[in-house]
Structures are given as structure tokens and as C-alpha cells.
Amino acid sequence: MPPAKVVKLQPTAAAPDRVGEQTFNLPNLLTFSRILLVPVYIGLFSTPTVNRSLAAAAVFGIAALTDLLDGYIAKQRAQITKIGRLLDPIADKFLVISGLVLLVQFQRVEAWLAITLITRELTITGIRALAASRGLIIAAGTLGKYKVVFQMIAIIVLTLEGTFALPVLSLHLVGTVGLYAALVLSLVSAGQYIVEVWKAFFKK
């Protein structure tokens, strides 16, 4: 049995926004809140004392939780809107890039690893925009979703580094392993995105 494709393409005309074109529905408010939490996280973690790091990790965790909730609620309530489709990936990237940059600043993540992860995110954003210009939507695939989970958890763990100690492993090791797992998933899923877009653009 062949593996399921991570990338699904469909014409935008076949998937119009059905309900909730209004901007201020609950899913969109959750997305807006995620964007607003980014400067809060930055402000707290800019001086990583124990208490501020704990608070920053909590803020990041809440923001990550809104990422799960907004998509779920939007589907359940048929409140998928154009602005939600636009802002949701932007909010995710603001959050992740902010976390990675600060972790590099405090030497908890190697610069090359952060640059690779950020470059992947920006590349896929560009591919999505190109696909949208051709009337195609790239749905998030399974590997991409796992990547987000590993990435978010790893950033939270590395934000908590120095606040408490684990019985066996260090927080730094756990967070670093999580980011490496996210890196592998990022590269594989990016390759699948590119292949599927290429097929969609040049199929006969």
C-alpha cells in the first residue's frame, strides 16, 4: 500500500469559504491572539531569569495551543475565512522564528540549525503563495503537522533551560533532539511539497 501524500492540491474555486466570512469569529480571534502573544514572549524571554523563562515558556505554550484550536474550531464551525487562511501561517512563523532567534542569542540553539529551519519555513511560504497564484491550495500534511509539534515542544523545553533539572536527561539535550527531529521532518515534508507542486504545475 503506497504511503499517503502529505501534500494535497485542489483548486481554490472548489473550496470556497462557506460560513463566517466575518473577520472577528473565534478562530480568527485565536489567531490574532497568537500574534499578540509573540511580543509578550519576546519581552519576557529577552532577560531569561528563572521566573521570566517560566513565564515565557507558559506564554509560548498558550500561543502554540491556539494554533491547534483555531484550525479545529474553524473546521467544526465552518468558519474558515480568507483572512484566517492568510494570518494563521504568518502567526505560526512569527512565533517560531521569534523563539529560534532568541534561543540562538542565548546560545541554546546553533545558528545553522535555526537558519535552516527558518529558511524552510520561508521557502514553503513562497511555494504556497506561488501555488495560490495558480488557483491551488496546499493543505498541511501529516509530516508537516508532526514537525510543528516537535518544533513547538522543543522551543518550550529550551526556553525552560536553566529553570529546573530533569532526573536523567538535561532540558538542553531534550530540546535539541526535538529540534533535530523537527529538522528532519521539515526537510522531508518540504521535499514532498515541492514535488507535488511541480507535478500540479506541469501535469498534462
N, C-alpha and C positions, 0 to 999 in steps of 0.2 A: 504493500500500500504506500503510495508516494506521500511524502510529507505535505501538509497543508501550506499554502503560500502565506507568507507573512504580510505581503502587500496585496491589497485588493483595490482595483481601479474601477471606477464607474463614472459615467457622465454626470456632471452636476445637475443637468436638467432632469435626471431620473430620480434625484433625491432632493426635492425642494424642501425648504423649511415649511413644516406643516402648521405648527401651532407655536404661539409665543414669540412672534416677531418683535414684541416689545423688548426693549433693551433691559429693563430692570426686573427680570424674572430671577428666581432663586439661583439657578445655575450660573447666570452671568454675575450676580452679586458675589457668589463664592469665588468666581474668577477674579473679579475686581479686588476682593479682599486679599487674595494671594499676591496680587501686585503690590498692594499697600503694605503687606507684611514684609516685603523684601527690604525696604529701608529700615524697618524696625529690627530685623535680623542683623543688618549691617551695623546699625548703631550699637546694638548690644555686643556683637562679636568683635567690634573694632578694638576693644580693650578686653581681651579674654581672661578676665579673672574667673574664679570658680563660679561665683553666683551669676555673673553675666554670661558665662558659657552655658550654664544650665538653662538660663532664660532664653538664650539664643537658640539652643537646641529645641526647646519647647516651641518657640515661635516657628522654627523651620518645620518641625513635626506637624504643627497645626496647618501650616501652609501646604505641606505635602498631602495632608488629609483632604483639604479642599480640592486637590487635584483629582482624588478618587471620587469625591462626592459630586462634583459639578457634572461630570460626564454621566454618571449613573442616574442622577436626578433628571438631567436633560432628556435622557432616553426614556425613562419611566414616565415622565410627564409630557413627552413630545414637545419639549421646549428647546430644541436645537435651533439656534439662530445664526445668522451670518456673523454677527459681531462676536458671538461665543466661539465660533469656529476660528475666527481671527485671533482673539485675545488669549484663548486657552494655551496654545503652544508658545505664545510670546511670554505669558506669565510663567510657564514652566522654565523657559530658558533664562529669564531674569533671575529666578530663584536659584537654579542650578549653577549658573555662571557666577553669581554673587558668592555662593558658598565655595566654589572651587578657587576663585581668585583670593578670597580671604585665607583659605587653607594653604595656598601657596605662599602668601605673605608671611604666615606664621610657621612656614616650613613643615607643615604636616602632610603636604602632598607635593610630589615632584612636579616641577613646572612642565616638563614634556608630557606628563600624563594628563594634566589639566588642559594643556593646549590641544592635545589630541581629542579629548572628549568634547571640548568646546567647538573645535573645528568640525567635528562630526555633526554636532547639533546645527551649526550654521549651514553646513552643506546640505543637510536634509531639508532645512527650511527653504533654501534656494530651490531644491528639486520640487518641493511641494508647490512653491509659487509658480515654477515653470509648468508643472502638471496642471495647476488651476487655470493657467492661461490657455491651455488646450481643452478646457472643459472636463478635467479629470480630478477626482478626489482620491488621495492616498489615505486609506484607513490605517490606524495604528495596528501593527501586527503583534503577535504573541511575544516574539523576542524583544521587540521594542518596549513592550509593557514590562517585561522582566527587567530589562535594562534600567528603566525608570525606577523600579522598586529597589534594585541593588544600589543605584546611584544615590537615591534619597536616603536610604538607611546608612550608607557609607558616610555621607556628608554629616548626618546627625551624629554618628559614632565619633567621627574625627573632630566635630565641634565639641564633643564631651571630653575629649582627651585632656587629661590633667585634672579632671573633676573628681574622679574616683577610680579605683583599680578593680579589675576583674580577678577572680580567684586563680585563673590559669593563664589566659591569653591577655595581651595588652590591648587597650582600645585602639591604639595606633595600628597594630597588626590586623585586627578585625576590620577596621575601616579601610585599610589599604587593600586587603584581599577583596573586600566588597567592590572597591573602585576598579580593581583589575578584572573582576568578573563583569562589571558594567562595561569596561573597555572592550572585552571580547564580544559581548552581546551587541555593543554599539557597532563594531566593525562588521560583524556578520549581518546584522539587520540592515545596515547601510548598504552593503553589497546587494542584498535582496531588493531593497527599494530601487536601487539604480537599475538592476536587471529588469525588474518589472516595468519600470517607466520606459526603459529602452524598448522593450517588447511592445508596449502600448503605443509608443510614438511611431514605430516603424513596421508594425504588423501590416500585412497585406489584406 
